[in-house]
């Protein structure tokens, strides 16, 4: 261990004493306020159809058998809200469960979802032999993280999934199986979210088997409460990330404060001996400090040399029954005006209404003092437009031509401050001028929009926004020259080295900035360029140079396409009591038949010990023979001088030597007694045979019992059928539906990706502001313009430029960029290149920059002991029954 790691461990105890206390607490139990026991909250002891209490893996807590496919195990709304309150907005939590899942079953263990949005769901697929973690990301996208592992093997397992910000660790039977960096889950769970146990909803995801101790622990490393021997004192990723981020923020505050203090001292020295009376200027008028005045529909005041205006608040007028609120010329607020009732409608003082009498003559009335008074009609001018273009109006007797200019008739004067008259089809109205917003609902009075304060300007780098009436100006900073109305420049970034181009890119100077283009053999946006490998690197491999891949541990080949079989290639030597099982990129030593692990779970299988079938009565010897335990099995021996029958005892039943029978609890397995030993085999399915047992071979059954319903419950599928639903590949197998995320083709190696609307797979894009996914690795850092170190993904406001937001977005090299809000979109403005400063090492001596999983270190991680089985063929040979009846190939 180097000096950095020694210092890191020392600092852990100095900086995180509270965390150490938490881990000490974990050694002896978890604070009840941090633990959610799902069984207790559900009160499963009460009646739930399809759920029965049974004997569990251990006797300390209850276990329940989940059977039927019409269950409704859902937490009540009020109880669910209390549970969600503990989980809401948390970045660290652990899901714990002890379970025994039926073979080939695909079911949900725990689901927390709102409508179609799964905020936290843990699923085990026995058909594809994987564990799936479904959740929503911080940018509100659905994500599924799959872990290849078989839980559905009809054996007991302890399962733990621990999440710490973007770090997830999967433990099975107290062995760390996977450790990955994932997209940050979002626990911003809305109200009315439902919690289900053993199913996704009333129609899908039914778990079949036994569950025990299903819990949510709202703290890091919650798996320690399930496996106390895994306790450790190292901080989590969240601890370390939060600490360093706080230090960086304090450094930023210190730098800004020091700069402001220096500028303040300079100004104070210049003001010594001076007396300045503050004043304000508005519309050419000068106002003194604290002076107040009315400007149109706004109350204004001069405060600290700045004009501050507020829109006049109009209280609703309390009008008597014979009046109504209406605007009066020259006022900002509505006032009570007399009203007239005429032919079932209400008119306000001054309103005109034209009607026709029985002879067809037009009569014009005006509302005056609560009654409609007859008004003499003026002669109508002759219209020059065709009769088809004539328009009849309700406030006059004379028709007008379509497109008549109503504003010239006198409506324009009612549009007062920063407002203009707009012609309509049958009248006119007021509309605010560009750069102004309405102060009254009729837009007769409008106020200036401060584009600078509201971020609605287009001023770019090296400029300062200055508000003007109805618009704004972009003023160049001292020492900069203007390029256009919105930007200024000073130097050639390419020649001075102040650019953001990758070392494998070419820099091109442009007006007001520069552009980057990757060199031949590399791809990217120029800021980040990566070597291009034909066919791309598979299985987490990295393309380091054109057509050169560096593979993850456990893989080889030009494109890392070949899994290294550690078992056959001689890399692994398991104990004689264990066999080596190869896994993609990994392996483990599994106890042979007749052996079981003593609980130490050693990497090479040394912890496998013999099962004494005689002492545990797990043998099949008849009464006239004696059971003798042997290493890895047992023998049925006939005592000296006796003539033994060779019969067998099986499931407390006597079987004759040579007898063949079908198991009572498994009609798909056939056994025989041979000289005291029971041999069993699984029935072979031949769908072409007319005598195939459809119960044991559901894939041969075209009937309803093996069919599945589509998610919409309108379409029926046969066993083996596949379909796509909501970007998931679904399959019907033996009457059960299993869905998993669609396999998308690899995108071109790029920094930013986006899933277009209506599609399922991501595509490369160059605009980071439109990206759905930006991978941020907290083990890489950037250096900002003040020399401060920033984490990847960190955001801050650029010093002395409050309208500019910077963010560290690191891929292969540390770089930072800042963006500026322009209207409703973001524009990439400037990027600066820097180097990666450090790699944070936690426990292991190496860190793999991949979102799939971290490298396993033989000297620091015990290889997980799993129970994954291969189902690719069925054993037909007879084998000794060493555990009641041994079902091979199931």
Secondary structure as GFF3:
##gff-version 3
##sequence-region A 1 890
A	DSSP	alpha_helix	3	15	.	.	.	ID=ss1
A	DSSP	alpha_helix	17	28	.	.	.	ID=ss2
A	DSSP	three_ten_helix	32	34	.	.	.	ID=ss3
A	DSSP	beta_strand	35	37	.	.	.	ID=ss4
A	DSSP	alpha_helix	38	42	.	.	.	ID=ss5
A	DSSP	beta_strand	51	54	.	.	.	ID=ss6
A	DSSP	beta_strand	63	66	.	.	.	ID=ss7
A	DSSP	alpha_helix	77	87	.	.	.	ID=ss8
A	DSSP	beta_strand	92	101	.	.	.	ID=ss9
A	DSSP	beta_strand	106	114	.	.	.	ID=ss10
A	DSSP	beta_strand	117	125	.	.	.	ID=ss11
A	DSSP	beta_strand	130	136	.	.	.	ID=ss12
A	DSSP	beta_strand	142	148	.	.	.	ID=ss13
A	DSSP	beta_strand	156	164	.	.	.	ID=ss14
A	DSSP	beta_strand	167	172	.	.	.	ID=ss15
A	DSSP	beta_strand	175	181	.	.	.	ID=ss16
A	DSSP	beta_strand	194	197	.	.	.	ID=ss17
A	DSSP	beta_strand	209	217	.	.	.	ID=ss18
A	DSSP	three_ten_helix	222	225	.	.	.	ID=ss19
A	DSSP	three_ten_helix	228	230	.	.	.	ID=ss20
A	DSSP	alpha_helix	237	271	.	.	.	ID=ss21
A	DSSP	beta_strand	279	282	.	.	.	ID=ss22
A	DSSP	beta_strand	285	288	.	.	.	ID=ss23
A	DSSP	beta_strand	292	295	.	.	.	ID=ss24
A	DSSP	beta_strand	298	303	.	.	.	ID=ss25
A	DSSP	beta_strand	306	311	.	.	.	ID=ss26
A	DSSP	beta_strand	323	326	.	.	.	ID=ss27
A	DSSP	beta_strand	335	342	.	.	.	ID=ss28
A	DSSP	beta_strand	345	348	.	.	.	ID=ss29
A	DSSP	beta_strand	352	356	.	.	.	ID=ss30
A	DSSP	beta_strand	362	368	.	.	.	ID=ss31
A	DSSP	beta_strand	371	375	.	.	.	ID=ss32
A	DSSP	three_ten_helix	387	389	.	.	.	ID=ss33
A	DSSP	beta_strand	390	391	.	.	.	ID=ss34
A	DSSP	beta_strand	400	401	.	.	.	ID=ss35
A	DSSP	three_ten_helix	407	409	.	.	.	ID=ss36
A	DSSP	three_ten_helix	412	414	.	.	.	ID=ss37
A	DSSP	beta_strand	419	423	.	.	.	ID=ss38
A	DSSP	beta_strand	428	432	.	.	.	ID=ss39
A	DSSP	beta_strand	436	438	.	.	.	ID=ss40
A	DSSP	beta_strand	446	448	.	.	.	ID=ss41
A	DSSP	alpha_helix	451	454	.	.	.	ID=ss42
A	DSSP	beta_strand	463	468	.	.	.	ID=ss43
A	DSSP	beta_strand	471	476	.	.	.	ID=ss44
A	DSSP	beta_strand	481	482	.	.	.	ID=ss45
A	DSSP	beta_strand	488	489	.	.	.	ID=ss46
A	DSSP	alpha_helix	493	496	.	.	.	ID=ss47
A	DSSP	beta_strand	505	510	.	.	.	ID=ss48
A	DSSP	beta_strand	513	518	.	.	.	ID=ss49
A	DSSP	beta_strand	522	524	.	.	.	ID=ss50
A	DSSP	beta_strand	529	531	.	.	.	ID=ss51
A	DSSP	beta_strand	542	545	.	.	.	ID=ss52
A	DSSP	beta_strand	548	550	.	.	.	ID=ss53
A	DSSP	beta_strand	555	556	.	.	.	ID=ss54
A	DSSP	beta_strand	562	563	.	.	.	ID=ss55
A	DSSP	beta_strand	578	583	.	.	.	ID=ss56
A	DSSP	beta_strand	586	591	.	.	.	ID=ss57
A	DSSP	beta_strand	595	597	.	.	.	ID=ss58
A	DSSP	beta_strand	608	610	.	.	.	ID=ss59
A	DSSP	beta_strand	625	630	.	.	.	ID=ss60
A	DSSP	beta_strand	633	638	.	.	.	ID=ss61
A	DSSP	beta_strand	648	650	.	.	.	ID=ss62
A	DSSP	beta_strand	653	655	.	.	.	ID=ss63
A	DSSP	beta_strand	660	662	.	.	.	ID=ss64
A	DSSP	beta_strand	669	674	.	.	.	ID=ss65
A	DSSP	beta_strand	677	682	.	.	.	ID=ss66
A	DSSP	three_ten_helix	698	700	.	.	.	ID=ss67
A	DSSP	three_ten_helix	704	706	.	.	.	ID=ss68
A	DSSP	beta_strand	708	709	.	.	.	ID=ss69
A	DSSP	beta_strand	716	717	.	.	.	ID=ss70
A	DSSP	beta_strand	722	725	.	.	.	ID=ss71
A	DSSP	beta_strand	728	733	.	.	.	ID=ss72
A	DSSP	beta_strand	736	741	.	.	.	ID=ss73
A	DSSP	beta_strand	752	754	.	.	.	ID=ss74
A	DSSP	beta_strand	763	765	.	.	.	ID=ss75
A	DSSP	three_ten_helix	768	770	.	.	.	ID=ss76
A	DSSP	beta_strand	773	774	.	.	.	ID=ss77
A	DSSP	beta_strand	781	783	.	.	.	ID=ss78
A	DSSP	beta_strand	789	791	.	.	.	ID=ss79
A	DSSP	beta_strand	795	797	.	.	.	ID=ss80
A	DSSP	beta_strand	804	808	.	.	.	ID=ss81
A	DSSP	beta_strand	815	822	.	.	.	ID=ss82
A	DSSP	beta_strand	825	833	.	.	.	ID=ss83
A	DSSP	beta_strand	879	880	.	.	.	ID=ss84
###
